[in-house]
Amino acid sequence: MTKQISFEFFPPQTLEGMEKLRKTWEALENLNPTYFSVTFGAGGSTRDRTLETVLQIQRAGLSAAPHLSCIGATRESLRSMLKDYKGAGVSRIVALRGDLPSGFVAPGEFRHASELVQFIRHETGDFFHLAVAGYPEVHPESRSNRDDIEKFVRKVEAGADSVITQYFYNVDAYIQFVDQVRSRGVHIPVIPGIMPIANFEKIVRFSDACGAELPRWMRKRFDDFENDAESAKEYGLDLVSDLCRRLLESGAPGLHFYTLNQSPLVAEICHRIGVA
Ligand code: FAD
């Protein structure tokens, strides 16, 4: 069976950044991704840049999926973005709550991604394919695994078509998450999110900020390469390629790569695991 791959970008801040991103998607294009997704700054901070990046990708004849977060959004602002995306020929959206801004947050019209999914379905019917986020190692704000699964199932029942997971390095966490949601009647594809490791220190900082798990053994193994960035990179490449291989062997229907707007590492992993 063909496995679906997709690549995630963040919207560049400058024209130069956009040109670099163009080279990135051109380098990844021949890996035949199903789509390229573009993140969205919660609160709407990247609204125009996300739209512009999506338009550029679509104009290049490729498929782009904007992320859309509902935290701080109004019904009106969402309606207008859905109209823009429909007009641009976008058929797929990644629907999220969004990262909570630090400090005081005025209560918005939406609190959870399930409400966003419900709203999009109400406004546009089945027009968009809606992907939602899943957390094989439990969302950091959740009281318990059971509660997290409960809320996740509600989000899917609101009208999601597929799931992209937070990144993780523990295959068993993914397998158990899929088993749990399947036993609750969720049968849509659950695509593992894959974070390649170009620089482990960056991944540590990133994981601390977003609450993703980094196993202790990984931290220790990377300590071994303290003064040898090349070996660390090679080890990271082996580790993530092996993770991808094992996920596909365990039945994952595809892979979604967090590219951080860089192509070489992701392309190398795809070649190594034979999905390209
Ligand atoms: P939700 O599904 O709303 O869940 C958030 C928390 O609320 C969970 O603990 C859940 O259990 C709980 N919850 C859900 N429903 C209820 C309810 N009814 N009552 C009580 N509790 C409830 N962030 C961005 O800002 N921009 C992006 O572009 C972006 N892209 C992402 C892409 C992927 C693939 C992933 C995995 C994450 C992305 N994020 C992005 C991060 C995401 O916004 C955060 O992880 C956020 O904290 C949760 O978003 P969610 O959509 O999973 O929220």
py3Dmol code that shows the C-alpha trace and the ligand (Angstrom):
import py3Dmol

protein = """\
ATOM      1  CA  MET A   1       0.000   0.000   0.000  1.00  0.00           C
ATOM      2  CA  THR A   2       1.275   3.498  -0.821  1.00  0.00           C
ATOM      3  CA  LYS A   3       2.130   5.508   2.242  1.00  0.00           C
ATOM      4  CA  GLN A   4       1.139   9.151   2.348  1.00  0.00           C
ATOM      5  CA  ILE A   5       3.796  11.704   3.180  1.00  0.00           C
ATOM      6  CA  SER A   6       3.390  15.389   3.919  1.00  0.00           C
ATOM      7  CA  PHE A   7       5.749  18.198   4.862  1.00  0.00           C
ATOM      8  CA  GLU A   8       5.133  21.017   7.300  1.00  0.00           C
ATOM      9  CA  PHE A   9       6.500  24.561   6.908  1.00  0.00           C
ATOM     10  CA  PHE A  10       6.222  27.732   8.916  1.00  0.00           C
ATOM     11  CA  PRO A  11       5.424  30.948   7.012  1.00  0.00           C
ATOM     12  CA  PRO A  12       8.581  32.981   6.292  1.00  0.00           C
ATOM     13  CA  GLN A  13       8.802  36.552   7.549  1.00  0.00           C
ATOM     14  CA  THR A  14      10.688  38.027   4.598  1.00  0.00           C
ATOM     15  CA  LEU A  15      10.795  37.810   0.816  1.00  0.00           C
ATOM     16  CA  GLU A  16      14.218  36.244   1.103  1.00  0.00           C
ATOM     17  CA  GLY A  17      12.780  33.640   3.475  1.00  0.00           C
ATOM     18  CA  MET A  18      10.041  32.904   0.957  1.00  0.00           C
ATOM     19  CA  GLU A  19      12.611  32.391  -1.800  1.00  0.00           C
ATOM     20  CA  LYS A  20      14.511  29.969   0.445  1.00  0.00           C
ATOM     21  CA  LEU A  21      11.275  28.144   1.215  1.00  0.00           C
ATOM     22  CA  ARG A  22      10.523  27.899  -2.506  1.00  0.00           C
ATOM     23  CA  LYS A  23      13.858  26.078  -2.959  1.00  0.00           C
ATOM     24  CA  THR A  24      12.902  23.805  -0.064  1.00  0.00           C
ATOM     25  CA  TRP A  25       9.564  22.776  -1.570  1.00  0.00           C
ATOM     26  CA  GLU A  26      11.171  22.372  -4.981  1.00  0.00           C
ATOM     27  CA  ALA A  27      13.686  19.976  -3.408  1.00  0.00           C
ATOM     28  CA  LEU A  28      10.895  18.018  -1.689  1.00  0.00           C
ATOM     29  CA  GLU A  29       8.420  18.061  -4.554  1.00  0.00           C
ATOM     30  CA  ASN A  30       9.842  14.994  -6.287  1.00  0.00           C
ATOM     31  CA  LEU A  31       9.216  12.922  -3.150  1.00  0.00           C
ATOM     32  CA  ASN A  32       5.537  13.140  -4.194  1.00  0.00           C
ATOM     33  CA  PRO A  33       4.052  14.492  -0.979  1.00  0.00           C
ATOM     34  CA  THR A  34       0.260  14.517  -0.706  1.00  0.00           C
ATOM     35  CA  TYR A  35       0.477  18.121   0.500  1.00  0.00           C
ATOM     36  CA  PHE A  36       2.612  20.769   2.206  1.00  0.00           C
ATOM     37  CA  SER A  37       1.118  22.243   5.365  1.00  0.00           C
ATOM     38  CA  VAL A  38       1.769  25.763   6.662  1.00  0.00           C
ATOM     39  CA  THR A  39       1.566  26.644  10.354  1.00  0.00           C
ATOM     40  CA  PHE A  40      -0.506  29.468  11.797  1.00  0.00           C
ATOM     41  CA  GLY A  41       0.527  31.697  14.711  1.00  0.00           C
ATOM     42  CA  ALA A  42      -2.134  31.304  17.403  1.00  0.00           C
ATOM     43  CA  GLY A  43      -4.063  34.542  17.817  1.00  0.00           C
ATOM     44  CA  GLY A  44      -3.776  35.228  14.090  1.00  0.00           C
ATOM     45  CA  SER A  45      -0.229  36.629  14.205  1.00  0.00           C
ATOM     46  CA  THR A  46       0.718  34.937  10.911  1.00  0.00           C
ATOM     47  CA  ARG A  47      -2.702  35.111   9.251  1.00  0.00           C
ATOM     48  CA  ASP A  48      -1.529  36.963   6.109  1.00  0.00           C
ATOM     49  CA  ARG A  49       1.810  35.158   5.884  1.00  0.00           C
ATOM     50  CA  THR A  50       0.172  31.746   6.218  1.00  0.00           C
ATOM     51  CA  LEU A  51      -2.276  32.655   3.459  1.00  0.00           C
ATOM     52  CA  GLU A  52       0.492  34.067   1.233  1.00  0.00           C
ATOM     53  CA  THR A  53       2.666  30.952   1.695  1.00  0.00           C
ATOM     54  CA  VAL A  54      -0.288  28.697   0.922  1.00  0.00           C
ATOM     55  CA  LEU A  55      -1.055  30.732  -2.224  1.00  0.00           C
ATOM     56  CA  GLN A  56       2.557  30.523  -3.407  1.00  0.00           C
ATOM     57  CA  ILE A  57       2.627  26.746  -2.971  1.00  0.00           C
ATOM     58  CA  GLN A  58      -0.724  26.334  -4.746  1.00  0.00           C
ATOM     59  CA  ARG A  59       0.466  28.601  -7.604  1.00  0.00           C
ATOM     60  CA  ALA A  60       3.442  26.298  -8.045  1.00  0.00           C
ATOM     61  CA  GLY A  61       0.888  23.582  -8.855  1.00  0.00           C
ATOM     62  CA  LEU A  62       1.252  21.816  -5.497  1.00  0.00           C
ATOM     63  CA  SER A  63      -1.265  21.119  -2.770  1.00  0.00           C
ATOM     64  CA  ALA A  64      -1.097  23.242   0.394  1.00  0.00           C
ATOM     65  CA  ALA A  65      -2.946  22.844   3.677  1.00  0.00           C
ATOM     66  CA  PRO A  66      -3.081  25.820   6.035  1.00  0.00           C
ATOM     67  CA  HIS A  67      -3.158  25.230   9.775  1.00  0.00           C
ATOM     68  CA  LEU A  68      -5.953  27.184  11.395  1.00  0.00           C
ATOM     69  CA  SER A  69      -6.097  27.811  15.112  1.00  0.00           C
ATOM     70  CA  CYS A  70      -9.164  29.074  16.950  1.00  0.00           C
ATOM     71  CA  ILE A  71      -7.687  30.549  20.099  1.00  0.00           C
ATOM     72  CA  GLY A  72      -8.470  34.267  20.124  1.00  0.00           C
ATOM     73  CA  ALA A  73     -10.390  33.986  16.830  1.00  0.00           C
ATOM     74  CA  THR A  74     -13.883  35.260  16.155  1.00  0.00           C
ATOM     75  CA  ARG A  75     -16.487  33.535  14.033  1.00  0.00           C
ATOM     76  CA  GLU A  76     -16.231  36.400  11.582  1.00  0.00           C
ATOM     77  CA  SER A  77     -12.437  36.173  11.203  1.00  0.00           C
ATOM     78  CA  LEU A  78     -12.631  32.402  10.694  1.00  0.00           C
ATOM     79  CA  ARG A  79     -15.431  32.769   8.167  1.00  0.00           C
ATOM     80  CA  SER A  80     -13.322  35.205   6.171  1.00  0.00           C
ATOM     81  CA  MET A  81     -10.274  32.893   6.223  1.00  0.00           C
ATOM     82  CA  LEU A  82     -12.361  29.920   5.116  1.00  0.00           C
ATOM     83  CA  LYS A  83     -13.633  32.039   2.221  1.00  0.00           C
ATOM     84  CA  ASP A  84     -10.064  32.993   1.246  1.00  0.00           C
ATOM     85  CA  TYR A  85      -8.945  29.364   1.345  1.00  0.00           C
ATOM     86  CA  LYS A  86     -11.931  28.136  -0.629  1.00  0.00           C
ATOM     87  CA  GLY A  87     -11.237  30.835  -3.239  1.00  0.00           C
ATOM     88  CA  ALA A  88      -7.589  29.749  -3.438  1.00  0.00           C
ATOM     89  CA  GLY A  89      -8.549  26.173  -4.225  1.00  0.00           C
ATOM     90  CA  VAL A  90      -7.449  24.826  -0.849  1.00  0.00           C
ATOM     91  CA  SER A  91      -9.170  21.575   0.025  1.00  0.00           C
ATOM     92  CA  ARG A  92      -7.445  20.585   3.254  1.00  0.00           C
ATOM     93  CA  ILE A  93      -7.081  22.333   6.622  1.00  0.00           C
ATOM     94  CA  VAL A  94      -5.256  21.347   9.819  1.00  0.00           C
ATOM     95  CA  ALA A  95      -7.696  22.470  12.543  1.00  0.00           C
ATOM     96  CA  LEU A  96      -6.199  23.314  15.938  1.00  0.00           C
ATOM     97  CA  ARG A  97      -6.831  25.146  19.138  1.00  0.00           C
ATOM     98  CA  GLY A  98      -3.385  26.730  18.937  1.00  0.00           C
ATOM     99  CA  ASP A  99      -0.652  27.325  21.483  1.00  0.00           C
ATOM    100  CA  LEU A 100      -1.867  29.392  24.414  1.00  0.00           C
ATOM    101  CA  PRO A 101      -0.128  32.780  24.543  1.00  0.00           C
ATOM    102  CA  SER A 102       1.686  33.451  27.829  1.00  0.00           C
ATOM    103  CA  GLY A 103       0.090  35.909  30.247  1.00  0.00           C
ATOM    104  CA  PHE A 104      -3.565  36.932  30.394  1.00  0.00           C
ATOM    105  CA  VAL A 105      -5.748  35.598  27.628  1.00  0.00           C
ATOM    106  CA  ALA A 106      -9.146  37.148  27.027  1.00  0.00           C
ATOM    107  CA  PRO A 107     -11.727  34.401  26.662  1.00  0.00           C
ATOM    108  CA  GLY A 108     -12.385  34.034  22.937  1.00  0.00           C
ATOM    109  CA  GLU A 109     -15.318  32.587  21.060  1.00  0.00           C
ATOM    110  CA  PHE A 110     -13.646  29.158  20.845  1.00  0.00           C
ATOM    111  CA  ARG A 111     -11.834  27.210  23.549  1.00  0.00           C
ATOM    112  CA  HIS A 112     -11.095  23.852  21.960  1.00  0.00           C
ATOM    113  CA  ALA A 113     -10.239  22.471  18.542  1.00  0.00           C
ATOM    114  CA  SER A 114     -13.437  20.375  18.608  1.00  0.00           C
ATOM    115  CA  GLU A 115     -15.430  23.643  18.490  1.00  0.00           C
ATOM    116  CA  LEU A 116     -13.382  24.795  15.494  1.00  0.00           C
ATOM    117  CA  VAL A 117     -14.004  21.514  13.659  1.00  0.00           C
ATOM    118  CA  GLN A 118     -17.709  21.828  14.414  1.00  0.00           C
ATOM    119  CA  PHE A 119     -17.725  25.436  13.166  1.00  0.00           C
ATOM    120  CA  ILE A 120     -15.921  24.607   9.902  1.00  0.00           C
ATOM    121  CA  ARG A 121     -18.319  21.735   9.230  1.00  0.00           C
ATOM    122  CA  HIS A 122     -21.282  23.998   9.954  1.00  0.00           C
ATOM    123  CA  GLU A 123     -19.972  26.717   7.626  1.00  0.00           C
ATOM    124  CA  THR A 124     -18.562  24.679   4.756  1.00  0.00           C
ATOM    125  CA  GLY A 125     -20.019  21.165   5.064  1.00  0.00           C
ATOM    126  CA  ASP A 126     -17.698  18.503   3.689  1.00  0.00           C
ATOM    127  CA  PHE A 127     -15.775  20.893   1.457  1.00  0.00           C
ATOM    128  CA  PHE A 128     -12.506  20.627   3.402  1.00  0.00           C
ATOM    129  CA  HIS A 129     -10.583  17.574   4.489  1.00  0.00           C
ATOM    130  CA  LEU A 130      -9.978  18.356   8.191  1.00  0.00           C
ATOM    131  CA  ALA A 131      -6.922  17.020   9.995  1.00  0.00           C
ATOM    132  CA  VAL A 132      -6.680  17.410  13.775  1.00  0.00           C
ATOM    133  CA  ALA A 133      -3.836  16.963  16.265  1.00  0.00           C
ATOM    134  CA  GLY A 134      -3.277  13.836  18.379  1.00  0.00           C
ATOM    135  CA  TYR A 135      -0.900  13.242  21.285  1.00  0.00           C
ATOM    136  CA  PRO A 136       0.484   9.688  21.640  1.00  0.00           C
ATOM    137  CA  GLU A 137       2.246  10.787  24.840  1.00  0.00           C
ATOM    138  CA  VAL A 138      -0.801  12.720  26.182  1.00  0.00           C
ATOM    139  CA  HIS A 139      -1.375  16.461  25.727  1.00  0.00           C
ATOM    140  CA  PRO A 140       0.613  18.269  28.471  1.00  0.00           C
ATOM    141  CA  GLU A 141      -2.464  20.118  29.789  1.00  0.00           C
ATOM    142  CA  SER A 142      -4.541  16.966  30.179  1.00  0.00           C
ATOM    143  CA  ARG A 143      -5.462  15.699  33.643  1.00  0.00           C
ATOM    144  CA  SER A 144      -5.072  12.080  32.615  1.00  0.00           C
ATOM    145  CA  ASN A 145      -4.629   9.818  29.641  1.00  0.00           C
ATOM    146  CA  ARG A 146      -8.287   8.777  29.898  1.00  0.00           C
ATOM    147  CA  ASP A 147      -9.442  12.401  29.859  1.00  0.00           C
ATOM    148  CA  ASP A 148      -7.186  13.210  26.898  1.00  0.00           C
ATOM    149  CA  ILE A 149      -8.555  10.286  24.871  1.00  0.00           C
ATOM    150  CA  GLU A 150     -12.101  11.283  25.833  1.00  0.00           C
ATOM    151  CA  LYS A 151     -11.619  14.843  24.537  1.00  0.00           C
ATOM    152  CA  PHE A 152      -9.763  13.594  21.474  1.00  0.00           C
ATOM    153  CA  VAL A 153     -12.654  11.283  20.535  1.00  0.00           C
ATOM    154  CA  ARG A 154     -15.082  14.229  20.828  1.00  0.00           C
ATOM    155  CA  LYS A 155     -12.889  16.242  18.474  1.00  0.00           C
ATOM    156  CA  VAL A 156     -12.906  13.457  15.893  1.00  0.00           C
ATOM    157  CA  GLU A 157     -16.662  13.002  16.256  1.00  0.00           C
ATOM    158  CA  ALA A 158     -17.100  16.722  15.545  1.00  0.00           C
ATOM    159  CA  GLY A 159     -16.017  15.910  11.964  1.00  0.00           C
ATOM    160  CA  ALA A 160     -12.279  15.230  11.573  1.00  0.00           C
ATOM    161  CA  ASP A 161     -11.049  13.222   8.580  1.00  0.00           C
ATOM    162  CA  SER A 162      -7.525  12.430   9.746  1.00  0.00           C
ATOM    163  CA  VAL A 163      -5.083  12.958  12.594  1.00  0.00           C
ATOM    164  CA  ILE A 164      -1.505  14.213  12.637  1.00  0.00           C
ATOM    165  CA  THR A 165       0.346  13.497  15.854  1.00  0.00           C
ATOM    166  CA  GLN A 166       2.707  15.535  17.941  1.00  0.00           C
ATOM    167  CA  TYR A 167       6.244  14.265  17.381  1.00  0.00           C
ATOM    168  CA  PHE A 168       7.572  11.504  19.617  1.00  0.00           C
ATOM    169  CA  TYR A 169      10.479   9.045  19.631  1.00  0.00           C
ATOM    170  CA  ASN A 170       8.737   6.093  21.282  1.00  0.00           C
ATOM    171  CA  VAL A 171       7.031   3.792  18.770  1.00  0.00           C
ATOM    172  CA  ASP A 172       5.050   2.022  21.514  1.00  0.00           C
ATOM    173  CA  ALA A 173       3.380   5.302  22.505  1.00  0.00           C
ATOM    174  CA  TYR A 174       2.027   5.612  18.953  1.00  0.00           C
ATOM    175  CA  ILE A 175       0.875   1.975  18.812  1.00  0.00           C
ATOM    176  CA  GLN A 176      -0.905   2.279  22.155  1.00  0.00           C
ATOM    177  CA  PHE A 177      -2.521   5.594  21.196  1.00  0.00           C
ATOM    178  CA  VAL A 178      -3.866   4.066  17.979  1.00  0.00           C
ATOM    179  CA  ASP A 179      -5.143   0.995  19.901  1.00  0.00           C
ATOM    180  CA  GLN A 180      -6.883   3.213  22.442  1.00  0.00           C
ATOM    181  CA  VAL A 181      -8.622   5.415  19.900  1.00  0.00           C
ATOM    182  CA  ARG A 182      -9.569   2.439  17.683  1.00  0.00           C
ATOM    183  CA  SER A 183     -11.202   0.805  20.706  1.00  0.00           C
ATOM    184  CA  ARG A 184     -13.232   4.008  21.092  1.00  0.00           C
ATOM    185  CA  GLY A 185     -14.520   3.773  17.526  1.00  0.00           C
ATOM    186  CA  VAL A 186     -12.079   6.161  15.835  1.00  0.00           C
ATOM    187  CA  HIS A 187     -11.133   4.683  12.465  1.00  0.00           C
ATOM    188  CA  ILE A 188      -9.684   7.652  10.560  1.00  0.00           C
ATOM    189  CA  PRO A 189      -5.952   7.606   9.603  1.00  0.00           C
ATOM    190  CA  VAL A 190      -3.541   8.568  12.402  1.00  0.00           C
ATOM    191  CA  ILE A 191      -0.392   9.944  10.753  1.00  0.00           C
ATOM    192  CA  PRO A 192       2.689  10.127  12.982  1.00  0.00           C
ATOM    193  CA  GLY A 193       4.386  13.529  13.127  1.00  0.00           C
ATOM    194  CA  ILE A 194       8.143  13.161  12.635  1.00  0.00           C
ATOM    195  CA  MET A 195      10.712  15.651  13.888  1.00  0.00           C
ATOM    196  CA  PRO A 196      14.147  15.096  12.286  1.00  0.00           C
ATOM    197  CA  ILE A 197      17.115  15.935  14.511  1.00  0.00           C
ATOM    198  CA  ALA A 198      19.551  18.379  12.921  1.00  0.00           C
ATOM    199  CA  ASN A 199      20.623  19.868  16.234  1.00  0.00           C
ATOM    200  CA  PHE A 200      19.666  18.035  19.406  1.00  0.00           C
ATOM    201  CA  GLU A 201      19.981  21.117  21.659  1.00  0.00           C
ATOM    202  CA  LYS A 202      17.357  22.873  19.556  1.00  0.00           C
ATOM    203  CA  ILE A 203      15.057  19.859  19.835  1.00  0.00           C
ATOM    204  CA  VAL A 204      15.490  19.932  23.625  1.00  0.00           C
ATOM    205  CA  ARG A 205      14.480  23.616  23.780  1.00  0.00           C
ATOM    206  CA  PHE A 206      11.613  23.086  21.380  1.00  0.00           C
ATOM    207  CA  SER A 207      10.345  20.051  23.308  1.00  0.00           C
ATOM    208  CA  ASP A 208      10.524  21.896  26.616  1.00  0.00           C
ATOM    209  CA  ALA A 209       8.433  24.686  25.100  1.00  0.00           C
ATOM    210  CA  CYS A 210       5.737  22.498  23.520  1.00  0.00           C
ATOM    211  CA  GLY A 211       5.674  19.702  26.088  1.00  0.00           C
ATOM    212  CA  ALA A 212       6.835  16.931  23.725  1.00  0.00           C
ATOM    213  CA  GLU A 213       8.627  13.984  25.374  1.00  0.00           C
ATOM    214  CA  LEU A 214      12.334  13.316  24.907  1.00  0.00           C
ATOM    215  CA  PRO A 215      13.337   9.977  26.435  1.00  0.00           C
ATOM    216  CA  ARG A 216      16.218  10.073  28.899  1.00  0.00           C
ATOM    217  CA  TRP A 217      18.178   7.506  26.886  1.00  0.00           C
ATOM    218  CA  MET A 218      18.127   9.877  23.927  1.00  0.00           C
ATOM    219  CA  ARG A 219      19.435  12.774  25.978  1.00  0.00           C
ATOM    220  CA  LYS A 220      22.228  10.516  27.282  1.00  0.00           C
ATOM    221  CA  ARG A 221      23.128   9.209  23.843  1.00  0.00           C
ATOM    222  CA  PHE A 222      23.402  12.724  22.450  1.00  0.00           C
ATOM    223  CA  ASP A 223      25.594  13.710  25.436  1.00  0.00           C
ATOM    224  CA  ASP A 224      28.121  11.222  24.017  1.00  0.00           C
ATOM    225  CA  PHE A 225      28.520  13.470  20.952  1.00  0.00           C
ATOM    226  CA  GLU A 226      29.034  16.694  22.891  1.00  0.00           C
ATOM    227  CA  ASN A 227      31.890  17.979  20.751  1.00  0.00           C
ATOM    228  CA  ASP A 228      31.141  16.166  17.554  1.00  0.00           C
ATOM    229  CA  ALA A 229      28.211  17.752  15.714  1.00  0.00           C
ATOM    230  CA  GLU A 230      28.705  15.610  12.595  1.00  0.00           C
ATOM    231  CA  SER A 231      28.453  12.317  14.495  1.00  0.00           C
ATOM    232  CA  ALA A 232      25.450  13.657  16.430  1.00  0.00           C
ATOM    233  CA  LYS A 233      23.741  14.496  13.152  1.00  0.00           C
ATOM    234  CA  GLU A 234      24.520  11.064  11.694  1.00  0.00           C
ATOM    235  CA  TYR A 235      23.206   9.378  14.853  1.00  0.00           C
ATOM    236  CA  GLY A 236      20.031  11.516  14.692  1.00  0.00           C
ATOM    237  CA  LEU A 237      19.549  10.516  11.077  1.00  0.00           C
ATOM    238  CA  ASP A 238      19.863   6.795  11.919  1.00  0.00           C
ATOM    239  CA  LEU A 239      17.555   7.164  14.908  1.00  0.00           C
ATOM    240  CA  VAL A 240      14.767   8.985  13.046  1.00  0.00           C
ATOM    241  CA  SER A 241      15.029   6.762   9.951  1.00  0.00           C
ATOM    242  CA  ASP A 242      14.682   3.727  12.205  1.00  0.00           C
ATOM    243  CA  LEU A 243      11.698   5.322  13.980  1.00  0.00           C
ATOM    244  CA  CYS A 244       9.983   5.936  10.615  1.00  0.00           C
ATOM    245  CA  ARG A 245      10.676   2.409   9.417  1.00  0.00           C
ATOM    246  CA  ARG A 246       9.250   0.879  12.574  1.00  0.00           C
ATOM    247  CA  LEU A 247       6.173   3.105  12.439  1.00  0.00           C
ATOM    248  CA  LEU A 248       5.436   2.116   8.854  1.00  0.00           C
ATOM    249  CA  GLU A 249       5.994  -1.563   9.685  1.00  0.00           C
ATOM    250  CA  SER A 250       3.583  -1.240  12.603  1.00  0.00           C
ATOM    251  CA  GLY A 251       0.866  -0.035  10.218  1.00  0.00           C
ATOM    252  CA  ALA A 252       1.182   3.764  10.222  1.00  0.00           C
ATOM    253  CA  PRO A 253      -0.614   4.976   7.072  1.00  0.00           C
ATOM    254  CA  GLY A 254       2.004   7.623   6.314  1.00  0.00           C
ATOM    255  CA  LEU A 255       4.348  10.188   7.831  1.00  0.00           C
ATOM    256  CA  HIS A 256       4.088  13.952   8.386  1.00  0.00           C
ATOM    257  CA  PHE A 257       7.485  15.665   8.611  1.00  0.00           C
ATOM    258  CA  TYR A 258       8.115  18.801  10.642  1.00  0.00           C
ATOM    259  CA  THR A 259      10.705  20.197   8.228  1.00  0.00           C
ATOM    260  CA  LEU A 260      11.538  23.511   9.980  1.00  0.00           C
ATOM    261  CA  ASN A 261      11.718  24.767   6.365  1.00  0.00           C
ATOM    262  CA  GLN A 262      14.810  22.645   5.579  1.00  0.00           C
ATOM    263  CA  SER A 263      14.898  19.875   2.985  1.00  0.00           C
ATOM    264  CA  PRO A 264      18.203  17.892   3.140  1.00  0.00           C
ATOM    265  CA  LEU A 265      17.613  15.871   6.305  1.00  0.00           C
ATOM    266  CA  VAL A 266      13.990  15.066   5.505  1.00  0.00           C
ATOM    267  CA  ALA A 267      14.865  14.084   1.929  1.00  0.00           C
ATOM    268  CA  GLU A 268      17.666  11.820   3.198  1.00  0.00           C
ATOM    269  CA  ILE A 269      15.301  10.103   5.668  1.00  0.00           C
ATOM    270  CA  CYS A 270      12.693   9.552   2.935  1.00  0.00           C
ATOM    271  CA  HIS A 271      15.337   8.002   0.657  1.00  0.00           C
ATOM    272  CA  ARG A 272      16.657   5.784   3.431  1.00  0.00           C
ATOM    273  CA  ILE A 273      13.242   4.410   4.320  1.00  0.00           C
ATOM    274  CA  GLY A 274      12.243   4.020   0.695  1.00  0.00           C
ATOM    275  CA  VAL A 275       9.141   6.208   0.606  1.00  0.00           C
ATOM    276  CA  ALA A 276      10.615   8.340  -2.163  1.00  0.00           C
TER     277      ALA A 276
END
"""
ligand_1 = """\
53
FAD
P -7.463 20.655 21.708
O -7.887 19.461 20.936
O -8.476 21.709 21.980
O -6.843 20.127 23.082
C -6.124 20.984 23.962
C -6.299 20.537 25.401
O -7.640 20.769 25.819
C -6.054 19.034 25.618
O -5.493 18.856 26.885
C -7.458 18.453 25.559
O -7.537 17.212 26.256
C -8.268 19.560 26.228
N -9.655 19.624 25.788
C -10.112 19.459 24.518
N -11.462 19.606 24.495
C -11.848 19.876 25.765
C -13.114 20.127 26.400
N -14.235 20.116 25.703
N -13.121 20.384 27.738
C -11.969 20.399 28.465
N -10.753 20.144 27.918
C -10.694 19.891 26.593
N -0.090 25.437 17.283
C -0.206 26.650 16.686
O -0.387 27.654 17.398
N -0.138 26.781 15.315
C 0.030 25.721 14.494
O 0.094 25.876 13.273
C 0.139 24.422 15.081
N 0.263 23.313 14.330
C 0.268 22.074 14.931
C 0.297 20.927 14.126
C 0.287 19.662 14.700
C 0.298 18.445 13.807
C 0.255 19.530 16.121
C 0.268 18.171 16.770
C 0.230 20.654 16.923
C 0.217 21.934 16.339
N 0.151 23.091 17.120
C 0.073 24.332 16.511
C 0.187 23.012 18.571
C -1.242 22.913 19.179
O -1.949 24.094 18.887
C -1.049 22.729 20.680
O -0.562 21.450 20.939
C -2.267 23.052 21.538
O -1.808 23.060 22.880
C -3.406 22.057 21.450
O -4.041 22.104 20.237
P -5.193 21.020 19.885
O -5.726 21.410 18.576
O -4.690 19.663 20.075
O -6.236 21.402 21.048
"""
view = py3Dmol.view(width=600, height=400)
view.addModel(protein, "pdb")
view.setStyle({"model": 0}, {"cartoon": {"style": "trace"}})
view.addModel(ligand_1, "xyz")
view.setStyle({"model": 1}, {"stick": {}})
view.zoomTo()
view.show()
